[in-house]
Amino acid sequence: MKGAPTAAAAGPAGLRQFLVRFPFLPALCILIVLLALNGIFEPRSLSFRSLTGIVSTYLALMMLAVAQTYVVYAGDIDLSVGAIVSLVNVAIVALLQQMGGGGLTVLAVLGIGLAVGLACGIVNGLVVAWLRLQAIVATFATSILFTGLALWIMPVAGTPAPAAVWRTYGGRILEIPFVFWAVAALALVLAILARTRLTTQLLAVGDDAVRAYQSGLPVTRIRIRGYALCGVFAALAAFCVTGDTASGDPLVGAKMTLSSVAAVVLGGCALSGGVGTVTGSVLAAVIIGLINSLVYFVGTPSEWQNLVQGLAIIVALMAGVLVTRWARS
């Protein structure tokens, strides 16, 4: 009888340790529930074609959630990621309009797009880490700057992208949709990054910046690298947006910034830094997409859809945060 309480206590304690080790599990459970609900209200939503459409539409948000995660690891935040998406989107579309849509030309322009994203990330890193401005204010200011540049490049939305871009994004390779190849490549890159020193250093800075500095880590450079990596993934998100919409739009990323923050939190990351995984952020990005689909499938009137979507995301966030807090208590 004396051992019974200990055994009972071991269960919750073991579950807590499991959740701390795998913080994306609440997001995975929510994802499974949403898949089931989507299948109940619209059985065709679980078909291969429908799932391909979901991945195609929300791959950009997955990339952007990953971008935000590497900044949040270090206890920072980037409110300019949506503006970076817009800037890279219009930059590559404008260049392709001028240079043509040939294969080598497209690759060269995409390389320029990555350089633009990297430059934006470095600017954010310098402003936040080197000049020591508040991240939330500084990146809000740079978002206005990047949006202004995007509007200067393309004042009016709707400039079409070359057919080679959207046909590749919506096409197939070896009878497998291109977007699934992109997801596989993303998973491989993230697996490699998870084993790098940079990821460990970002988490160490987010856990305790003072202790990290005292242990000899170059905290300022690490935070700048986190922002630079964020800019690169934001550029990749812009490529996905361009392939999905087949056009340039200087404001296309405006609504994506807060969605990326929501995905990071829902995926199990702590905005204070030091905790989280990119896996959870990617799963949470898909969750946001499935919530939007479910609201439509249940027949919600159009004037109520945004309200219901917002409430559903809040409920999902509350569930994930409460479980995470319980696990860390």
C-alpha positions in Angstrom: 0.0 0.0 0.0 2.9 2.4 0.8 4.2 2.0 -2.7 0.9 2.8 -4.4 1.2 6.6 -4.2 4.7 6.5 -5.5 3.6 4.4 -8.5 0.7 6.7 -9.1 3.0 9.8 -9.0 5.5 8.2 -11.3 2.9 8.2 -14.1 2.3 12.0 -14.3 6.0 12.6 -13.6 7.0 10.3 -16.5 4.5 12.0 -18.8 5.8 15.4 -17.8 9.4 14.4 -18.7 8.1 12.9 -22.0 6.4 16.1 -22.9 9.4 18.2 -22.0 11.6 16.1 -24.2 9.1 16.2 -27.1 7.3 19.6 -26.7 5.6 19.2 -30.1 3.4 16.3 -29.0 0.4 18.5 -28.0 0.5 20.0 -31.5 0.7 16.5 -33.0 -2.4 15.5 -31.1 -4.3 18.6 -32.1 -3.3 17.9 -35.7 -4.6 14.3 -35.6 -7.9 15.5 -34.1 -8.3 18.2 -36.8 -7.5 15.7 -39.6 -10.3 13.4 -38.2 -12.8 16.3 -38.0 -12.0 17.4 -41.5 -12.5 13.9 -42.7 -15.9 13.7 -40.9 -17.3 16.9 -42.3 -15.7 16.5 -45.8 -14.4 12.9 -46.5 -12.8 14.1 -49.7 -10.5 16.4 -47.7 -8.4 13.4 -46.7 -7.8 12.4 -50.4 -4.3 12.6 -51.7 -5.3 15.5 -54.0 -6.8 17.5 -51.1 -3.8 16.9 -48.9 -1.5 18.0 -51.7 -3.5 21.2 -52.0 -3.2 21.9 -48.2 0.6 21.3 -48.3 0.9 23.5 -51.4 -1.1 26.4 -49.8 0.5 26.3 -46.4 4.1 25.3 -47.2 5.0 29.0 -47.1 3.6 29.3 -43.6 5.6 26.2 -42.6 8.8 27.8 -43.9 7.9 31.1 -42.1 7.2 29.3 -38.8 10.6 27.6 -39.1 12.1 31.1 -39.7 10.5 32.5 -36.6 11.5 29.5 -34.5 15.2 30.1 -34.9 14.8 33.7 -33.7 12.5 32.7 -30.8 15.1 30.0 -29.7 17.3 32.9 -28.6 14.4 34.8 -26.8 14.0 37.3 -29.7 11.1 37.8 -32.1 10.8 39.0 -35.7 7.8 41.0 -36.8 9.3 41.7 -40.2 9.2 38.1 -41.6 6.0 38.8 -43.5 7.5 42.0 -45.0 10.6 40.0 -46.0 8.3 37.5 -47.8 6.7 40.4 -49.7 10.0 42.0 -50.6 11.6 38.8 -51.9 8.4 37.9 -53.8 8.2 41.2 -55.7 12.0 41.3 -56.2 12.2 37.9 -57.9 9.0 38.4 -60.0 10.3 41.8 -61.2 13.7 40.3 -62.0 12.1 37.4 -63.9 10.0 39.8 -65.8 13.1 41.7 -66.9 15.4 38.7 -67.5 13.0 36.0 -68.7 11.9 32.7 -67.3 14.5 30.3 -68.5 15.8 27.5 -66.3 19.2 29.0 -65.5 17.8 32.5 -65.2 15.2 31.3 -62.7 17.9 29.6 -60.5 20.0 32.8 -60.6 17.0 34.9 -59.6 16.1 32.5 -56.8 19.7 32.8 -55.6 19.3 36.6 -55.6 16.1 36.2 -53.6 17.9 34.1 -51.0 20.6 36.9 -50.8 17.9 39.5 -50.2 16.3 37.5 -47.4 19.7 36.9 -45.9 20.5 40.6 -46.0 17.2 41.5 -44.4 17.9 39.0 -41.6 21.4 40.4 -41.0 19.9 44.0 -40.8 17.5 42.8 -38.2 20.2 41.0 -36.3 22.4 44.1 -36.3 19.6 46.4 -35.2 18.5 44.0 -32.4 21.7 42.3 -31.2 24.4 44.9 -32.0 22.5 48.1 -31.4 20.6 46.4 -28.6 17.1 47.7 -29.5 14.0 46.0 -28.3 13.3 43.2 -30.8 9.6 43.7 -31.0 10.0 47.4 -31.8 13.0 47.2 -34.0 11.6 44.5 -36.2 8.3 46.3 -36.5 10.3 49.3 -37.8 12.3 47.2 -40.3 9.0 45.6 -41.4 7.8 49.1 -42.5 11.2 49.6 -44.2 11.0 46.3 -46.1 7.4 46.9 -47.1 8.3 50.3 -48.4 11.0 48.8 -50.6 8.5 46.2 -51.8 6.0 48.9 -52.8 8.8 50.8 -54.5 9.7 47.8 -56.6 6.1 46.9 -57.4 3.5 49.6 -56.5 0.6 47.5 -57.8 0.0 43.8 -57.2 -0.7 41.3 -60.0 2.5 41.2 -62.0 2.5 37.6 -63.2 5.4 35.2 -62.6 6.8 33.2 -65.5 5.0 29.9 -66.2 8.1 27.9 -65.3 7.8 29.0 -61.7 4.2 28.0 -61.0 4.3 25.0 -63.2 7.2 23.6 -61.3 5.7 24.4 -57.9 2.4 22.8 -58.9 4.0 20.0 -61.0 5.3 16.5 -60.2 8.7 14.8 -60.2 8.7 11.1 -60.6 4.9 11.2 -60.3 5.3 12.8 -56.8 4.0 16.3 -56.3 6.8 18.9 -56.1 5.6 20.2 -52.8 6.2 16.8 -51.1 9.8 16.9 -52.4 10.1 20.3 -50.9 8.7 19.1 -47.6 11.2 16.2 -47.6 14.1 18.6 -48.4 12.9 20.9 -45.6 12.9 17.9 -43.1 16.4 16.9 -44.2 17.7 20.5 -43.8 16.0 20.9 -40.4 17.5 17.5 -39.2 21.0 18.7 -40.1 20.5 22.1 -38.5 19.2 20.5 -35.3 22.6 18.8 -34.9 24.6 22.0 -35.5 26.4 24.1 -32.9 24.3 27.1 -33.9 21.0 25.5 -32.8 22.5 24.5 -29.4 23.9 28.0 -29.0 20.6 29.8 -29.8 18.8 27.6 -27.3 21.6 28.4 -24.7 21.2 32.1 -25.3 17.5 31.9 -25.0 17.7 29.9 -21.8 20.0 32.3 -20.0 21.8 35.0 -22.1 24.0 36.1 -19.1 25.2 32.6 -18.3 25.8 32.0 -22.0 28.0 35.1 -22.2 29.8 34.2 -19.0 30.6 30.8 -20.4 32.3 32.4 -23.4 29.6 32.3 -26.1 29.6 35.2 -28.5 26.0 36.1 -27.7 25.7 39.1 -30.1 27.0 37.1 -33.1 24.8 34.1 -32.3 21.7 36.3 -32.2 22.7 37.9 -35.5 23.1 34.4 -37.0 19.7 33.4 -35.8 18.2 36.4 -37.6 20.2 35.7 -40.7 18.9 32.1 -40.7 15.4 33.5 -40.2 15.8 35.7 -43.3 16.9 32.8 -45.4 13.8 30.7 -44.5 11.6 33.8 -45.0 13.0 34.0 -48.6 12.2 30.3 -49.1 8.6 31.1 -47.9 8.5 33.8 -50.5 9.5 31.2 -53.2 6.5 29.1 -52.1 4.1 32.1 -52.2 5.3 33.0 -55.7 4.8 29.4 -56.9 1.4 29.2 -55.3 0.0 32.6 -56.4 2.0 32.9 -59.7 2.3 36.6 -59.2 4.0 39.4 -57.3 2.3 41.3 -54.5 4.0 43.9 -52.3 1.7 43.1 -49.4 1.3 39.3 -49.7 3.1 38.6 -46.5 1.4 41.1 -44.3 -1.0 38.6 -42.7 1.6 35.9 -42.3 3.7 37.4 -39.6 1.3 36.9 -36.7 0.4 33.5 -38.0 4.1 32.5 -37.8 4.2 33.7 -34.2 1.0 31.7 -33.4 2.5 28.6 -35.0 5.7 28.9 -33.0 3.8 29.1 -29.7 1.3 26.4 -30.7 4.2 24.2 -31.6 5.6 24.3 -28.1 8.2 27.0 -28.2 8.5 29.5 -25.4 8.6 33.1 -26.5 11.1 33.7 -23.7 13.5 31.4 -25.5 15.4 28.3 -24.7 12.6 25.8 -25.4 11.0 24.4 -28.5 11.4 22.5 -31.7 11.0 23.4 -35.4 9.0 20.1 -35.8 6.3 21.6 -33.5 6.3 24.9 -35.5 5.8 23.0 -38.8 3.0 20.9 -37.4 1.3 24.0 -35.9 1.4 25.7 -39.3 -0.5 22.8 -40.8 -2.9 23.0 -37.8 -3.7 26.6 -38.7 -4.4 25.5 -42.3 -6.7 22.7 -41.2 -8.6 25.0 -38.9 -9.3 27.3 -41.8 -10.5 24.3 -43.9 -12.7 23.0 -41.1 -14.4 26.3 -40.6 -15.3 26.2 -44.3 -16.4 22.6 -44.3 -18.8 23.0 -41.4 -20.7 25.6 -43.4 -19.8 28.7 -41.3 -21.4 31.8 -42.9 -18.8 33.9 -44.6 -19.3 36.9 -42.3 -18.5 34.7 -39.3 -15.5 32.7 -40.7 -12.8 35.0 -39.5 -14.3 35.2 -36.0 -14.6 31.4 -35.8 -11.1 30.8 -37.2 -9.7 33.2 -34.6 -11.5 31.6 -31.7 -10.5 28.1 -32.8 -6.8 29.1 -33.0 -7.1 30.7 -29.6 -8.5 27.5 -28.2 -5.8 25.4 -29.8 -3.1 27.8 -28.4 -4.6 27.6 -24.9 -4.7 23.8 -25.0 -1.1 23.6 -26.2 0.2 26.3 -23.7 -1.6 24.7 -20.7 -0.3 21.3 -21.5 3.2 22.7 -21.9 3.0 24.6 -18.6 1.8 21.5 -16.8 4.7 19.5 -18.2 7.3 22.1 -17.1 5.8 22.6 -13.6 
